[in-house]
Amino acid sequence: MSVIEKTIALLGGISPADVMALPPAQRRRFADICKHWAKLAERHGDSVRKGGGFADLQTRRRDE
């Protein structure tokens, strides 16, 4: 099992209470790390095109 697979499994086991139990500085660091990896994961998912009118509105102007 790769590190990423283990991390996904561990993150799945975290509850909101676990996060709120962290000291504020650690909770902020956790949030920053999660945001960083989420942005990276979403950026590489750009090659998968979503269909539908809403997706078109996100990628081009309404009057086109």
C-alpha positions in Angstrom: 0.0 0.0 0.0 1.4 3.4 -1.0 1.8 6.4 1.3 -1.0 8.2 -0.5 -3.4 5.2 0.0 -2.6 5.0 3.7 -3.1 8.8 4.0 -6.5 8.6 2.3 -7.5 5.8 4.7 -6.3 7.7 7.7 -8.1 10.9 6.6 -11.3 8.9 6.2 -11.2 8.0 9.9 -11.0 11.6 11.1 -14.1 13.0 12.7 -15.0 16.7 13.2 -14.4 16.2 16.9 -10.9 15.0 16.2 -10.1 18.2 14.3 -11.7 20.5 16.9 -9.7 18.8 19.6 -6.5 20.0 18.0 -4.8 23.2 19.4 -5.5 26.2 17.2 -2.0 26.3 15.7 -2.1 22.6 14.8 -5.6 22.9 13.4 -4.4 25.8 11.1 -1.5 23.7 9.9 -3.7 20.7 9.2 -6.1 23.0 7.2 -3.2 24.5 5.2 -1.8 21.1 4.4 -5.2 19.8 3.3 -5.8 22.9 1.1 -2.4 22.5 -0.5 -3.0 18.9 -1.5 -6.6 19.6 -2.6 -5.5 22.3 -5.0 -2.8 20.0 -6.4 -5.2 17.1 -6.8 -7.9 19.3 -8.5 -5.3 20.9 -10.8 -4.3 17.5 -12.2 -8.0 16.6 -12.6 -8.5 19.4 -15.2 -8.0 17.0 -18.1 -11.4 15.4 -17.2 -14.0 17.5 -18.9 -17.3 17.8 -17.2 -20.3 18.1 -19.4 -23.4 20.3 -19.1 -24.3 23.9 -19.2 -23.0 24.8 -15.8 -19.5 23.5 -16.7 -19.7 25.7 -19.9 -20.5 28.7 -17.8 -17.4 28.1 -15.7 -15.1 27.9 -18.7 -16.5 30.6 -21.0 -18.4 33.8 -20.8 -22.2 33.7 -20.9 -22.5 35.7 -24.2 -20.3 33.4 -26.2 
